[in-house]
Amino acid sequence: MLKFIYRNLDRFKTRFALVFLTGILDGLANFFIPATLAEFTKSKFTSSDFLNLIRLVVAFYLASLIFQRIIRRWGESLGPQFSNYIRLKYFKALEKLPLGDLINHHSGYILSLVNKISDGLAPIIFDMFWTFAKSISNLTLFFYFTARESLAIDFLNLVVLSIFISASTFLSRKMVPIADELNKKGLRFWNHIRILCPTSLRLKG
């Protein structure tokens, strides 16, 4: 799905990249608020340290608010716009297909499939800006600070994360043949109906 979104961004690429980068920066700002509190409380805490701590926490918090404002303004609106753009793009592509190819490959679900994919893109874009982008910065800093304390624990965390990603990818790929088989069954059904009732289908068309 990520490859599909990237390949079809077209005129949205620059805006998507800037908002995604803003999401990463927001993740950094949110991560450094508790990290700063933890660093200041490791050693002796003085009144001057307290003032510096307040300044840093406020600075990170204000930066996070600015980044979130950018995401809400230009990121959340991108989801519905991109969804409608994909819908129109693929409907136009279907209109340009030769009639013979359309008849041979039309399973009766193409239009609903395009609508379903387009409608599902908006929440995915939303999650990419608010969750995935922040996860990149959070995981990067998490591994960095963990490595400072223990390389062994950092390596173990990396192994567990790699296993989780590999298992998720493997299971998601298993869904592709199932969906393909359902699509082929639908195609065979509509071809069978067309053979049995060619006249009625021609009149309806």
N, C-alpha and C positions, 0 to 999 in steps of 0.2 A: 504493500500500500504506500509506503514511503517513497519507493521508486516511482510509482504511478503519479503521486502528487508532484514530485520534483520534475518529472518529464513534462507535465502539463501545466506548470506554473505560468509559462509564457510571459505575459506582460506583468504578472504579479511577483516575479522573481526578486526584484530589488526590494520591494516592500516586505516580502516574506522574510528575506535575509536580515533586514534591519530589525524587524520586530522579533525574530528569533534570537538575534544577538542581544536585544534588549531583555528578553526572557532570561538569557544566561547571566547577564549583569545583575538582574533582579535576584537571581538565585545566589550570586556571590554576596550581594548586600545582605540578604536574609541570613546567610550562613555566618557572616562575620559578626553579627550582633551577639549571638550566644558565645561564639568563639572569643570575641573581645572580652566579654564578661568573665569567661573561664581564664583567660591569660592574666587579667588584672588581679584575680583572686588567688593566683598561685603563690605569690610572695607577700611581703608586708604591704599593707594597704594604707596610704597616707591621704591627707586631704587634697594634695595636689594631684595625686593619682585619681582620686574620685572625680575631680573636675575634668581631667583628660578623658576619663572613661565616659562621662556624660556627653562630652563633645563628640567622641567617636560614635557612640550609640545613636545619638541624635542625627549625626551626619549620615550614617548607614541607613537609618530609618527614613530620613527625608529622601535619600537617593532611591530607596526601594519604592516609596510613594510615587516619585517621578517616573520611574521605569514602569510601574503598574498603570499609571495614567496613559503612558504611550501605548502599552499593550491593549488597554481597553478602547483607546481612541482609534488606533489603526490596525490592531490585530483582530479583535473580536468581530469587527465589521468585515474583515477579509474572508472569514469563513462562509457566510451566506453569499457574498459576491462571487467567490471562487466556485461554490457549489452551482450557482446558476450559470456561470461561464462554462463549466464542464458539461452541464445538461445541454446547453445550446450547441456547444462544439460537437458533441457526439451525435446529437439529432441531425445536425447538418451533414456529418460524415455518413450517417445511415441513408440520408436522402440522395447522396451522390453514388451509392453503391449500385452496380448493375442489377437489374431486376432478377436475373438468373442467380447471381450470388446470394441475393437477399432471400430468395425462395429456398435455396439449398441449405442455408445456415440459420434461417429464422426458426426458432423453436417455440415461438409464441410468448416468450418471456423477455425479449430483447428490450422493449420499451420500458417495461417495469424494472428490468435490471439496471438500465441507465438511470432511471429515477431513483432507485434504491441506492446506487453508488453515489449519485450526486447529493442526495439527502444525508448520506452518512459522512460526507466530507467535512461539513461544518463542525460537528463535534470533535472530529479528529484534529482539525486545524486548531480548535480551541485548546485541546489537551496538549498539542505540541508546544504552544506558546506558554501555557500555564504550568504544565507538568514536566514534559520531556526536556524542554530547554533548561528548566531549573535543575532537573535531575543531573544533567551533564555537569554543571558547575558544582553541585553538592557532592556528587560522587568523586569528582576530581579532587576537591579539597578534602573530602573524607579520606581518600587513599593517601593523600599527601600528609595529613596530620597523623594518620595511623602509622605510616612509615617512619615518622619521626620518633614514635614511641617503640615500635617493634616491627621489623621487616617480616618476621615470621607470621604475625597476625595479619599484616597487610597482604601477604601472599595468600594466606588461607581465605581471606575475604574475596580476593580476586578469583580464586578457584571456584568458590561457591557461586559468585556472580556469573562466571563463565558457564558453569553447569546449568544454571537457571536460564540464561539466554539461549543456550544450545537446545535445551529441552523444549522451551517455548517455540523456537524456530522449527524444530522437528515436528512438533504437534500441529503447528499452523500449516505446514506444508502438506500434512496428511489430509487437510480439508480440501485442498485443490482438486485431487482426483475425484472426491465424492461429489463436489459441485459440478465437475465436468461430466460425470456419469449422469447426474440428474438432468443436466442440460441436453445430453444426447438422448435420454429417454423421452424428454419433451419433444425433441425434434422428430424422433421416430413416430411418436403419437400423431403429431400434426401432419406429417407426410402420409401416414396411413389414412387419416381423415380426408386429406386432399385427394387421395387416389379413389376413395369410396364415394366422395361427393364432389367431384370437380365442377359440376354445373352450378350447384348452390354456392360454392365458394366464389366462382367467377361472378355470379350475380351480386353477391354481397360486396365484392371488391369494386 
